[in-house]
């Protein structure tokens, strides 16, 4: 049973007309967003401001993490060849200045979908050369060549999430390891030292405060430039239950520690998500 939300997790409704306009634009282009598929609590705030995080490579993931609402399939449909240009057109229609792209994990594809992601970055940059492009990728099963393909497309920010602390990773994430994710982040920096990289975790799974602080230390040593820490919210009864509602003052402590460790930007709060920080 979903635990009752504390007062600080009250979600405010937004401008219905603006939200509907954003939703209609996304539907017209037949695109998927992580906002909708993952039941993000910030969807009204983002759609109201004509923001959206586009979900590439379909809406079915080959992994099935206990926290994630995105659908699962062993063999999803082939990626749509038209998607990179369609995403670029939607970004232009929404007049976006900062574009956030994410992806489902596609372990069924030889390159994990890296070339498709790279083509989308290129299409967006061609149509909106003044915009910044942020991309959140899977671990590509540790495929260094796949990372290189994405990096060569020139994303302004490249992210890969740890999602949780090391101890809880086997229970929280499907077919992923803490060590591999750390390796992905390190590899990005090795390939392109000046690349801005980003990672994030959720809290409320049963981790200790000390485990979160240790995770921030590990990320700072890579170094990861941008880190997000947000409250896990159970998207449906079949998903992992919330173990604890983390109070705002604890999030403030994580932010303070991240700054002390030298992380350039750390966003820590109940509604913070890897693609939403304000």
Backbone torsions as a table, in degrees:
resi	resn	phi	psi	omega
1	UNK	NA	134.7	178.6
2	UNK	-65.7	130.3	179.5
3	UNK	-72.7	147.6	-178.8
4	UNK	-63.6	134.8	-178.2
5	UNK	-70.7	137.5	174.8
6	UNK	-74.7	167.9	-175.4
7	UNK	-57.6	-36.2	-175.1
8	UNK	-74.0	-3.8	177.7
9	UNK	-107.9	23.0	176.3
10	UNK	-71.9	128.5	-178.9
11	UNK	-97.0	123.5	179.7
12	UNK	-85.5	140.9	177.2
13	UNK	-76.4	155.5	-177.4
14	UNK	-113.9	-166.5	179.1
15	UNK	-72.5	107.5	-175.3
16	UNK	-57.3	-38.5	-178.2
17	UNK	-66.9	-46.6	179.9
18	UNK	-64.0	-40.4	178.9
19	UNK	-62.7	-43.9	-179.8
20	UNK	-63.6	-37.1	179.9
21	UNK	-64.8	-43.5	178.3
22	UNK	-64.7	-44.8	179.7
23	UNK	-61.4	-40.5	-179.3
24	UNK	-65.4	-39.8	179.2
25	UNK	-62.8	-43.9	179.6
26	UNK	-63.5	-41.3	179.6
27	UNK	-67.3	-37.1	179.9
28	UNK	-61.7	-33.7	179.7
29	UNK	-91.9	0.6	178.3
30	UNK	55.2	47.8	-178.8
31	UNK	-107.5	163.0	175.3
32	UNK	-108.3	146.1	174.4
33	UNK	-125.6	147.0	176.0
34	UNK	-70.0	-23.3	177.6
35	UNK	-55.7	-44.9	-177.6
36	UNK	-85.0	-47.7	-174.3
37	UNK	-65.3	-36.1	-177.3
38	UNK	-95.6	4.0	-178.9
39	UNK	53.4	51.9	-179.1
40	UNK	-65.9	134.1	-179.6
41	UNK	-68.5	-14.0	-178.0
42	UNK	-94.8	7.9	-171.9
43	UNK	-57.7	-41.4	-179.0
44	UNK	-66.7	-41.0	179.7
45	UNK	-64.6	-40.2	-179.9
46	UNK	-71.5	-48.6	-178.6
47	UNK	-63.2	-32.9	178.4
48	UNK	-62.8	-34.5	-179.7
49	UNK	-95.9	14.2	-179.0
50	UNK	57.8	46.4	174.8
51	UNK	-113.8	150.5	175.6
52	UNK	-160.8	147.4	174.5
53	UNK	-105.9	110.4	-174.4
54	UNK	-77.4	136.4	-178.9
55	UNK	-102.3	113.5	-175.8
56	UNK	-91.7	158.3	173.5
57	UNK	73.8	26.6	177.7
58	UNK	98.0	-172.7	179.7
59	UNK	-123.2	24.9	174.0
60	UNK	-126.7	129.6	-176.3
61	UNK	-103.2	145.7	178.6
62	UNK	-81.7	-3.2	173.9
63	UNK	-114.5	164.3	-176.3
64	UNK	-137.7	78.2	-178.2
65	UNK	-73.5	145.4	-174.0
66	UNK	-67.4	-14.1	-178.1
67	UNK	-101.6	-12.7	-165.4
68	UNK	-102.1	135.9	-177.3
69	UNK	-89.0	-6.3	-179.9
70	UNK	-67.1	140.3	-176.8
71	UNK	-62.7	157.2	-178.0
72	UNK	-118.7	140.2	175.0
73	UNK	-154.9	138.8	178.6
74	UNK	-68.2	-36.2	-178.8
75	UNK	-134.8	81.8	178.9
76	UNK	-65.6	170.7	178.1
77	UNK	-63.5	155.7	176.5
78	UNK	-61.6	143.7	178.3
79	UNK	-59.0	143.2	178.4
80	UNK	-75.3	123.3	-179.1
81	UNK	-62.6	-25.6	-178.0
82	UNK	-81.8	-10.9	-172.2
83	UNK	-59.6	-44.1	-179.6
84	UNK	-54.9	-46.6	-179.3
85	UNK	-71.4	-36.3	179.2
86	UNK	-64.4	-41.0	176.8
87	UNK	-61.8	-43.7	179.2
88	UNK	-60.9	-40.7	178.5
89	UNK	-64.3	-41.0	179.4
90	UNK	-65.8	-39.9	177.7
91	UNK	-61.2	-39.4	178.6
92	UNK	-68.2	-42.0	-179.4
93	UNK	-64.0	-31.8	179.7
94	UNK	-88.1	-2.8	179.6
95	UNK	57.5	44.9	-177.1
96	UNK	-77.6	139.6	175.9
97	UNK	-104.2	-23.0	175.4
98	UNK	-131.3	118.1	-175.4
99	UNK	-106.7	131.2	178.0
100	UNK	-113.8	122.6	178.5
101	UNK	-116.3	136.4	172.3
102	UNK	-133.0	-178.8	-173.8
103	UNK	-149.8	153.8	167.3
104	UNK	-79.5	152.8	175.5
105	UNK	-75.2	129.9	-178.2
106	UNK	-123.4	74.8	178.1
107	UNK	-66.9	-12.6	-179.8
108	UNK	-79.6	-14.7	-178.6
109	UNK	-96.4	141.6	-177.3
110	UNK	-54.2	-38.4	-179.7
111	UNK	-105.2	10.0	179.7
112	UNK	69.9	8.8	-179.2
113	UNK	94.1	9.4	-175.0
114	UNK	-61.1	-44.5	-178.4
115	UNK	-64.3	-37.8	178.4
116	UNK	-63.0	-42.8	177.6
117	UNK	-63.0	-44.1	180.0
118	UNK	-61.8	-40.8	178.4
119	UNK	-63.9	-35.5	178.5
120	UNK	-68.4	-43.1	176.7
121	UNK	-57.8	-46.5	-178.4
122	UNK	-62.6	-41.7	-178.8
123	UNK	-65.6	-41.4	179.3
124	UNK	-65.8	-44.9	-178.8
125	UNK	-65.4	-33.8	178.7
126	UNK	-68.1	-41.9	-177.3
127	UNK	-80.5	-32.2	-178.4
128	UNK	-129.7	72.8	-174.3
129	UNK	-63.5	-22.5	-178.7
130	UNK	-87.6	-11.9	-177.0
131	UNK	-80.7	153.7	172.7
132	UNK	-96.3	145.7	-176.5
133	UNK	-120.9	121.3	177.7
134	UNK	-110.5	132.4	-175.5
135	UNK	-128.9	131.1	176.2
136	UNK	-109.6	118.3	-174.2
137	UNK	-113.2	164.8	173.8
138	UNK	-77.8	-173.9	178.0
139	UNK	-85.4	-4.1	-179.5
140	UNK	50.3	27.7	-178.9
141	UNK	55.6	28.3	178.9
142	UNK	80.0	13.5	-178.1
143	UNK	-74.3	105.4	-177.2
144	UNK	-65.7	-36.7	179.6
145	UNK	-63.0	-36.2	178.0
146	UNK	-63.6	-42.1	177.2
147	UNK	-61.8	-40.6	179.7
148	UNK	-61.5	-40.5	180.0
149	UNK	-60.4	-44.7	179.3
150	UNK	-67.0	-43.1	-179.1
151	UNK	-62.5	-38.2	-179.2
152	UNK	-64.7	-20.6	178.1
153	UNK	-76.8	-11.6	173.7
154	UNK	79.5	42.9	175.2
155	UNK	-64.5	143.8	178.7
156	UNK	-72.4	-36.3	176.5
157	UNK	-132.6	132.4	177.3
158	UNK	-121.1	121.6	-175.6
159	UNK	-117.7	151.4	170.9
160	UNK	-149.2	123.3	-173.0
161	UNK	-89.6	140.2	169.9
162	UNK	-77.5	-31.3	-180.0
163	UNK	74.0	-39.7	-177.7
164	UNK	-156.0	-179.9	-179.7
165	UNK	-77.6	165.6	-174.0
166	UNK	-57.7	-46.2	-175.6
167	UNK	-59.9	-36.8	-174.6
168	UNK	-91.3	-6.8	-175.9
169	UNK	-55.4	-45.9	-179.3
170	UNK	-59.2	-31.5	-179.0
171	UNK	-84.6	-31.5	-172.6
172	UNK	-89.5	-38.6	-172.4
173	UNK	-111.2	143.5	-178.6
174	UNK	-95.0	123.6	175.0
175	UNK	60.8	19.1	179.4
176	UNK	-119.5	154.4	176.0
177	UNK	-128.4	151.9	178.1
178	UNK	-61.9	-43.1	-177.1
179	UNK	-63.2	-41.2	179.9
180	UNK	-65.8	-41.1	-180.0
181	UNK	-64.4	-40.0	176.1
182	UNK	-63.1	-41.1	179.1
183	UNK	-62.4	-39.4	178.1
184	UNK	-59.9	-47.3	-179.3
185	UNK	-63.8	-41.4	178.4
186	UNK	-65.1	-41.0	-178.6
187	UNK	-63.0	-40.5	178.4
188	UNK	-58.5	-45.5	-180.0
189	UNK	-66.2	-34.0	179.1
190	UNK	-69.6	-41.4	-180.0
191	UNK	-69.2	-43.0	-175.8
192	UNK	-139.1	86.3	-173.9
193	UNK	-55.0	-30.8	-177.4
194	UNK	-89.7	0.2	179.2
195	UNK	-65.1	131.8	174.0
196	UNK	-76.7	121.9	179.9
197	UNK	-119.2	156.1	-171.1
198	UNK	-139.5	147.0	174.7
199	UNK	-150.1	163.5	-178.5
200	UNK	-152.1	157.1	174.1
201	UNK	-133.3	159.2	171.0
202	UNK	-108.8	150.7	175.9
203	UNK	-121.8	160.4	-176.9
204	UNK	111.2	7.1	178.8
205	UNK	-89.4	-12.9	-176.0
206	UNK	119.5	10.7	177.1
207	UNK	-73.8	158.8	175.6
208	UNK	-93.1	161.2	176.6
209	UNK	-58.8	-41.0	-179.3
210	UNK	-63.2	-38.0	179.5
211	UNK	-65.2	-36.9	177.3
212	UNK	-66.4	-43.8	179.7
213	UNK	-62.5	-38.9	178.2
214	UNK	-65.9	-36.4	178.2
215	UNK	-66.6	-41.3	177.2
216	UNK	-62.2	-37.4	177.9
217	UNK	-63.0	-46.3	179.4
218	UNK	-58.9	-45.0	-179.4
219	UNK	-65.3	-38.1	-178.9
220	UNK	-67.1	-26.7	-176.8
221	UNK	-81.5	-13.3	-177.2
222	UNK	-66.1	-49.8	-3.3
223	UNK	-97.8	143.5	172.3
224	UNK	-88.6	134.3	-174.5
225	UNK	-80.7	-37.3	-176.0
226	UNK	-129.5	130.8	-179.8
227	UNK	-130.3	138.2	176.1
228	UNK	-119.6	144.1	176.6
229	UNK	-133.5	120.3	-178.2
230	UNK	-136.7	165.6	179.8
231	UNK	-79.6	129.3	172.8
232	UNK	-71.3	134.4	174.7
233	UNK	-123.2	127.9	-177.8
234	UNK	-68.7	115.0	-175.9
235	UNK	-73.2	-23.5	178.5
236	UNK	-161.1	164.8	-178.8
237	UNK	-60.3	-22.1	-178.2
238	UNK	-82.3	-9.5	-179.2
239	UNK	-92.2	169.3	180.0
240	UNK	-55.4	138.1	179.4
241	UNK	-77.0	153.7	174.5
242	UNK	-73.1	126.7	178.9
243	UNK	-84.0	-30.2	-175.5
244	UNK	-161.7	141.8	170.9
245	UNK	-88.6	117.1	-177.1
246	UNK	-81.5	123.3	-177.1
247	UNK	-71.2	154.1	-178.4
248	UNK	-54.0	-36.9	-177.8
249	UNK	-65.8	-28.5	176.9
250	UNK	-72.1	-38.5	175.3
251	UNK	-61.1	-38.2	178.6
252	UNK	-63.7	-36.3	178.7
253	UNK	-65.4	-39.8	178.1
254	UNK	-64.5	-39.9	179.2
255	UNK	-65.4	-42.9	179.2
256	UNK	-61.7	-42.3	-179.3
257	UNK	-68.4	-39.3	178.2
258	UNK	-60.1	-42.5	177.6
259	UNK	-65.1	-40.5	179.5
260	UNK	-62.2	-34.8	-179.3
261	UNK	-77.4	-8.5	177.2
262	UNK	95.5	9.3	175.4
263	UNK	-65.8	126.5	-172.2
264	UNK	-60.7	-41.0	178.9
265	UNK	-143.6	123.2	175.7
266	UNK	-128.6	126.8	177.7
267	UNK	-112.6	119.5	-174.9
268	UNK	-135.3	117.7	-179.4
269	UNK	-176.9	163.6	-176.2
270	UNK	-53.7	-40.0	-175.9
271	UNK	-99.0	3.0	179.5
272	UNK	-66.6	136.8	174.7
273	UNK	-131.8	166.2	-176.3
274	UNK	-60.7	-26.2	179.6
275	UNK	-109.2	7.8	-177.8
276	UNK	-143.6	117.5	-175.3
277	UNK	-125.8	-4.4	-177.4
278	UNK	-113.2	NA	NA
